[in-house]
Amino acid sequence: MKLEHKVYKELLKVPKGKVTTYGELAKAVGLKNGQRAIGRMMNKNPFPVIVPCHRVILSSGKIGGYAWGEKIKTNMLSKEGVKIKKGKILDKDKIYRF
């Protein structure tokens, strides 16, 4: 299985209303220090409606980038119940750990 498919499969485990970090997702597929690689994969995600790449954030709690812009990512997460202020996740309990 291609690495991207493994990553997308793991990301499908993150439920609506939760987020994970690029680092957590990298660890889940066995990529040591693979945060940037995960970021590139999320940016190229060919299935954004199915694979929820908007649920991947920075380890600092900031929402990070999104192919369609941070405002859209913020809106999508907010609609799922994730509270965000000044571009940062407010509730650390919303972070999904694999």
Buried (B, 14 or more C-beta within 10 A) or exposed (E): EEBBEBBBEBBEEBEEEBBBBBBBBBBBBEBEEBBEBBBEBBEEBEEBEEBBBBBBBBEEBBBBBBEEEBEEBBEBBEEBEBEBEEBEBEEEEBBBEE
